[in-house]
Amino acid sequence: MYINRGRFQPNDDGRYLFELKTHIKSGFSWEVDMPSLPLEQGRYVSEEGQNIQDFPRLYVDGSSWVWKYATVKKKHLNYRLESEIADYEIRIKEMRQLITELKE
């Protein structure tokens, strides 16, 4: 994954915005909106003395996450790829049907 674009200065709400992309599949991206705080104040990782309620949320594609859980895992990427493949297979089937009908 890499940062495709980003706001490297915090906005008025004190948040940064980044778009992450992957080399695996063009067209896949994730928008991450994160607080501009020192790491120890913004990242909850279940360490002793941390209270999950004391930490701001990250937003990944508009969904709210605690930092510890706002990750793109291989299984999520696989699910997204499989879903896209299924969509393309449906489109291909529809196009083949249309071609057949046009030939008749």
Backbone as ProteinMPNN parsed JSONL, in Angstrom:
{"seq_chain_A": "MYINRGRFQPNDDGRYLFELKTHIKSGFSWEVDMPSLPLEQGRYVSEEGQNIQDFPRLYVDGSSWVWKYATVKKKHLNYRLESEIADYEIRIKEMRQLITELKE", "coords_chain_A": {"N_chain_A": [[0.843, -1.169, 0.0], [0.338, 2.308, -0.536], [0.609, 5.88, -0.048], [-1.463, 7.694, -1.945], [-2.499, 10.266, -2.234], [-2.627, 13.099, -0.056], [-3.484, 15.122, 2.794], [-1.273, 16.929, 4.306], [-1.131, 18.748, 6.262], [-2.973, 19.467, 9.158], [-6.572, 19.809, 9.029], [-9.163, 22.252, 9.833], [-10.495, 20.916, 11.862], [-8.497, 19.57, 13.035], [-7.536, 17.237, 11.802], [-6.019, 14.805, 9.665], [-6.066, 13.802, 6.225], [-5.862, 11.038, 4.142], [-5.356, 9.204, 1.133], [-5.146, 5.895, 0.518], [-3.639, 3.503, -1.578], [-3.265, 0.451, -3.459], [-0.787, -1.63, -4.987], [-1.593, -4.0, -5.929], [-4.106, -4.066, -7.17], [-5.343, -1.909, -9.488], [-7.382, 0.941, -8.998], [-8.407, 0.317, -6.524], [-8.88, 1.844, -3.452], [-8.513, 3.482, -0.262], [-9.88, 5.789, 1.933], [-8.53, 7.556, 4.525], [-9.111, 9.182, 7.466], [-7.646, 10.856, 9.992], [-6.818, 11.714, 13.433], [-4.849, 14.59, 14.383], [-2.714, 14.086, 16.462], [-0.222, 13.437, 18.994], [1.27, 10.217, 18.73], [0.932, 8.488, 21.005], [-1.343, 9.574, 22.147], [-3.305, 9.239, 20.288], [-3.438, 6.619, 19.411], [-4.917, 3.713, 20.255], [-4.035, 0.675, 21.671], [-4.638, -1.403, 23.357], [-2.983, -1.417, 25.606], [-1.818, -1.626, 29.016], [-3.488, 0.522, 31.266], [-4.614, 2.086, 29.3], [-7.658, 3.463, 28.132], [-10.235, 2.677, 26.083], [-12.261, 4.475, 25.507], [-11.08, 6.939, 25.719], [-9.809, 7.624, 23.427], [-9.557, 9.126, 20.197], [-11.463, 8.566, 17.2], [-10.627, 6.883, 14.16], [-11.358, 7.312, 10.711], [-12.198, 5.239, 8.152], [-12.846, 5.1, 4.906], [-15.201, 6.415, 5.606], [-16.237, 4.918, 7.689], [-16.247, 4.509, 11.201], [-13.51, 3.843, 13.341], [-11.558, 2.387, 15.983], [-8.145, 3.044, 16.434], [-6.542, 0.696, 16.683], [-8.017, -1.222, 15.312], [-8.369, -0.323, 12.757], [-7.382, -1.4, 10.173], [-6.276, -2.668, 7.031], [-6.712, -5.796, 6.127], [-5.352, -8.796, 4.723], [-7.397, -10.713, 4.275], [-9.646, -9.082, 4.029], [-9.03, -7.637, 1.736], [-8.925, -9.764, -0.068], [-11.623, -10.575, 0.016], [-12.808, -8.305, -1.086], [-11.678, -8.33, -3.646], [-12.691, -10.793, -4.611], [-15.414, -10.212, -4.618], [-15.488, -8.188, -6.545], [-14.654, -9.633, -8.783], [-16.814, -11.39, -9.058], [-18.813, -9.541, -9.739], [-17.808, -8.674, -12.237], [-17.96, -11.073, -13.651], [-20.714, -11.409, -13.871], [-21.338, -9.17, -15.435], [-19.924, -9.802, -17.777], [-21.297, -12.101, -18.587], [-23.8, -10.951, -19.132], [-23.071, -9.249, -21.257], [-22.246, -11.127, -23.163], [-24.673, -12.393, -23.648], [-26.078, -10.26, -24.761], [-24.572, -9.845, -27.092], [-25.087, -12.271, -28.399], [-27.865, -12.002, -28.812], [-27.862, -9.777, -30.519], [-26.658, -10.834, -32.775], [-28.577, -12.487, -33.755]], "CA_chain_A": [[0.0, 0.0, 0.0], [1.075, 3.565, -0.563], [-0.225, 7.08, 0.029], [-1.663, 8.258, -3.273], [-2.605, 11.703, -2.002], [-2.886, 13.346, 1.356], [-3.451, 16.471, 3.347], [-0.195, 16.753, 5.26], [-1.365, 19.72, 7.325], [-4.317, 19.183, 9.661], [-7.637, 20.746, 8.678], [-9.666, 23.028, 10.973], [-10.893, 19.989, 12.928], [-7.292, 18.91, 13.538], [-7.443, 15.887, 11.254], [-5.336, 14.585, 8.39], [-6.804, 12.946, 5.308], [-4.985, 10.339, 3.21], [-5.914, 8.163, 0.272], [-4.218, 4.78, 0.37], [-3.885, 2.625, -2.729], [-2.465, -0.767, -3.487], [-0.239, -2.006, -6.294], [-2.195, -5.278, -6.306], [-5.235, -3.858, -8.079], [-5.61, -0.505, -9.73], [-8.761, 1.309, -8.719], [-8.716, 0.109, -5.114], [-8.325, 2.871, -2.578], [-9.145, 3.669, 1.028], [-9.704, 7.139, 2.436], [-8.296, 7.491, 5.96], [-9.187, 10.477, 8.143], [-7.088, 10.551, 11.31], [-6.561, 12.885, 14.272], [-3.47, 15.086, 14.426], [-2.287, 14.012, 17.855], [0.932, 12.555, 19.192], [0.899, 8.809, 18.582], [0.459, 7.891, 22.257], [-2.667, 10.108, 22.457], [-4.248, 8.896, 19.234], [-3.462, 5.196, 19.04], [-5.273, 2.729, 21.276], [-3.527, -0.652, 21.309], [-4.951, -2.308, 24.477], [-1.929, -1.47, 26.608], [-2.268, -1.384, 30.378], [-3.705, 1.931, 31.575], [-5.358, 2.748, 28.235], [-9.104, 3.31, 28.122], [-10.653, 2.828, 24.688], [-13.128, 5.65, 25.388], [-10.263, 8.156, 25.742], [-9.096, 7.776, 22.166], [-10.375, 9.561, 19.058], [-11.717, 7.555, 16.184], [-10.174, 7.03, 12.782], [-12.419, 7.029, 9.748], [-11.709, 4.553, 6.962], [-13.965, 5.131, 3.957], [-16.386, 6.91, 6.281], [-16.583, 4.097, 8.848], [-15.518, 4.882, 12.405], [-12.714, 2.75, 13.876], [-10.489, 2.627, 16.939], [-6.892, 2.882, 15.693], [-6.09, -0.701, 16.712], [-8.786, -2.067, 14.406], [-8.488, 0.316, 11.446], [-6.352, -1.963, 9.314], [-6.716, -3.414, 5.859], [-6.098, -7.112, 6.237], [-5.353, -9.578, 3.489], [-8.689, -11.357, 4.059], [-10.577, -8.063, 3.558], [-8.667, -7.367, 0.353], [-9.366, -10.928, -0.835], [-13.076, -10.5, -0.099], [-13.128, -7.238, -2.033], [-11.314, -8.817, -4.979], [-13.651, -11.826, -4.999], [-16.669, -9.531, -4.894], [-15.351, -7.505, -7.83], [-14.614, -10.668, -9.817], [-18.193, -11.853, -9.244], [-19.507, -8.487, -10.492], [-17.344, -8.715, -13.626], [-18.483, -12.283, -14.282], [-22.114, -11.111, -14.208], [-21.316, -8.239, -16.578], [-19.472, -10.535, -18.966], [-22.422, -12.954, -18.987], [-24.807, -10.079, -19.739], [-22.557, -8.792, -22.555], [-22.297, -12.272, -24.089], [-26.086, -12.558, -24.001], [-26.408, -9.163, -25.665], [-23.923, -10.144, -28.379], [-25.866, -13.355, -29.001], [-29.135, -11.439, -29.268], [-27.608, -8.885, -31.655], [-26.306, -11.659, -33.922], [-29.76, -13.204, -34.239]], "C_chain_A": [[0.892, 1.238, 0.0], [0.09, 4.723, -0.458], [-0.287, 7.684, -1.365], [-1.769, 9.78, -3.204], [-2.897, 11.91, -0.532], [-2.888, 14.822, 1.677], [-2.461, 16.39, 4.5], [-0.163, 17.846, 6.327], [-2.772, 19.458, 7.844], [-5.323, 20.238, 9.231], [-8.096, 21.484, 9.938], [-10.099, 22.15, 12.147], [-9.695, 19.255, 13.525], [-7.136, 17.487, 13.054], [-6.684, 15.905, 9.928], [-6.195, 13.676, 7.528], [-5.817, 12.359, 4.304], [-5.803, 9.399, 2.346], [-4.835, 7.11, 0.1], [-4.623, 3.956, -0.836], [-2.988, 1.413, -2.616], [-1.957, -1.02, -4.899], [-0.895, -3.285, -6.813], [-3.274, -5.095, -7.36], [-5.455, -2.377, -8.267], [-7.084, -0.232, -9.483], [-9.187, 1.062, -7.287], [-8.09, 1.238, -4.313], [-9.13, 2.929, -1.291], [-8.854, 5.091, 1.47], [-9.625, 7.061, 3.959], [-8.235, 8.91, 6.511], [-8.752, 10.246, 9.584], [-6.791, 11.815, 12.099], [-5.091, 13.294, 14.227], [-3.046, 15.224, 15.885], [-0.984, 13.245, 17.942], [0.462, 11.102, 19.224], [0.312, 8.221, 19.866], [-0.922, 8.413, 22.674], [-3.727, 9.679, 21.437], [-4.415, 7.424, 18.968], [-3.746, 4.307, 20.239], [-4.809, 1.363, 20.812], [-3.713, -1.676, 22.421], [-3.825, -2.423, 25.501], [-2.51, -1.164, 27.983], [-2.388, 0.125, 30.631], [-4.448, 2.685, 30.478], [-6.85, 2.462, 28.393], [-9.574, 3.621, 26.709], [-11.508, 4.076, 24.474], [-12.353, 6.962, 25.341], [-9.609, 8.47, 24.403], [-10.026, 8.199, 21.039], [-10.49, 8.442, 18.034], [-11.007, 7.916, 14.885], [-11.387, 6.781, 11.901], [-11.77, 6.433, 8.511], [-12.898, 4.406, 6.038], [-15.276, 5.501, 4.659], [-16.832, 6.091, 7.488], [-15.669, 4.438, 10.014], [-14.806, 3.671, 12.999], [-11.822, 3.262, 15.006], [-9.203, 2.291, 16.195], [-6.464, 1.423, 15.598], [-6.773, -1.555, 15.653], [-8.904, -1.5, 12.994], [-7.358, -0.145, 10.54], [-6.988, -2.646, 8.121], [-5.973, -4.741, 5.91], [-6.244, -7.854, 4.925], [-6.718, -10.201, 3.221], [-9.723, -10.355, 3.565], [-10.308, -7.73, 2.092], [-9.116, -8.521, -0.535], [-10.869, -10.903, -1.041], [-13.473, -9.46, -1.133], [-12.805, -7.661, -3.464], [-12.313, -9.858, -5.477], [-14.995, -11.215, -5.361], [-16.617, -8.836, -6.254], [-15.32, -8.504, -8.977], [-16.026, -11.169, -10.109], [-18.997, -10.828, -10.047], [-19.107, -8.514, -11.961], [-17.884, -9.944, -14.353], [-19.942, -12.084, -14.698], [-22.172, -10.197, -15.424], [-20.914, -8.932, -17.865], [-20.597, -11.424, -19.494], [-23.494, -12.125, -19.687], [-24.353, -9.593, -21.118], [-22.589, -9.913, -23.589], [-23.726, -12.513, -24.557], [-26.503, -11.485, -25.001], [-25.804, -9.394, -27.052], [-24.695, -11.219, -29.122], [-27.172, -12.835, -29.576], [-28.948, -10.541, -30.479], [-27.274, -9.656, -32.915], [-27.535, -12.306, -34.558], [-30.602, -12.345, -35.155]], "O_chain_A": [[2.031, 1.215, 0.467], [-1.099, 4.574, -0.739], [0.727, 8.133, -1.9], [-1.191, 10.488, -4.028], [-3.359, 10.998, 0.154], [-2.364, 15.649, 0.931], [-2.779, 15.841, 5.555], [0.719, 17.865, 7.185], [-3.684, 19.246, 7.045], [-4.982, 21.412, 9.084], [-7.478, 21.35, 10.994], [-10.073, 22.591, 13.296], [-9.854, 18.419, 14.414], [-6.663, 16.622, 13.792], [-6.71, 16.886, 9.184], [-6.966, 12.869, 8.047], [-5.034, 13.085, 3.691], [-6.822, 8.864, 2.783], [-3.747, 7.395, -0.4], [-5.809, 3.739, -1.084], [-2.078, 1.359, -1.789], [-2.613, -0.669, -5.881], [-0.771, -3.617, -7.992], [-3.356, -5.86, -8.321], [-5.726, -1.662, -7.303], [-7.932, -1.087, -9.737], [-10.235, 1.553, -6.869], [-6.91, 1.548, -4.479], [-10.276, 2.484, -1.236], [-7.714, 5.549, 1.392], [-10.543, 6.559, 4.608], [-7.421, 9.728, 6.082], [-9.417, 9.519, 10.322], [-6.542, 12.87, 11.515], [-4.204, 12.457, 14.055], [-3.024, 16.316, 16.453], [-0.671, 12.469, 17.039], [-0.635, 10.811, 19.702], [-0.702, 7.526, 19.816], [-1.605, 7.768, 23.469], [-4.923, 9.756, 21.719], [-5.407, 7.006, 18.372], [-2.909, 4.167, 21.131], [-5.135, 0.931, 19.706], [-3.034, -2.702, 22.44], [-3.729, -3.435, 26.194], [-3.557, -0.528, 28.102], [-1.507, 0.901, 30.26], [-4.874, 3.818, 30.7], [-7.246, 1.351, 28.747], [-9.332, 4.715, 26.2], [-11.487, 4.669, 23.395], [-12.91, 7.993, 24.963], [-8.925, 9.485, 24.27], [-11.146, 7.701, 20.93], [-9.698, 7.5, 18.023], [-10.815, 9.088, 14.561], [-12.334, 6.11, 12.313], [-10.898, 7.048, 7.898], [-13.846, 3.68, 6.34], [-16.333, 4.957, 4.338], [-17.711, 6.521, 8.235], [-14.466, 4.632, 9.838], [-15.403, 2.604, 13.15], [-11.386, 4.413, 14.995], [-9.177, 1.347, 15.405], [-6.062, 0.969, 14.527], [-6.18, -2.508, 15.148], [-9.486, -2.145, 12.122], [-6.48, 0.64, 10.185], [-8.112, -3.142, 8.202], [-4.753, -4.79, 5.754], [-7.138, -7.576, 4.126], [-7.168, -10.225, 2.075], [-10.591, -10.714, 2.77], [-11.238, -7.561, 1.304], [-9.631, -8.296, -1.63], [-11.35, -11.176, -2.141], [-14.36, -9.693, -1.954], [-13.572, -7.381, -4.385], [-12.735, -9.812, -6.632], [-15.644, -11.655, -6.31], [-17.578, -8.887, -7.021], [-15.899, -8.25, -10.034], [-16.395, -11.352, -11.269], [-19.77, -11.197, -10.931], [-19.962, -8.392, -12.839], [-18.226, -9.87, -15.533], [-20.352, -12.546, -15.762], [-22.964, -10.424, -16.339], [-21.494, -8.681, -18.921], [-20.823, -11.494, -20.702], [-24.035, -12.54, -20.712], [-25.158, -9.53, -22.047], [-22.919, -9.682, -24.752], [-23.958, -12.805, -25.73], [-27.199, -11.773, -25.974], [-26.462, -9.16, -28.066], [-24.934, -11.103, -30.324], [-27.545, -13.183, -30.696], [-29.787, -10.54, -31.38], [-27.57, -9.193, -34.017], [-27.534, -12.631, -35.746], [-31.634, -12.798, -35.649]]}, "name": "protein", "num_of_chains": 1, "seq": "MYINRGRFQPNDDGRYLFELKTHIKSGFSWEVDMPSLPLEQGRYVSEEGQNIQDFPRLYVDGSSWVWKYATVKKKHLNYRLESEIADYEIRIKEMRQLITELKE"}
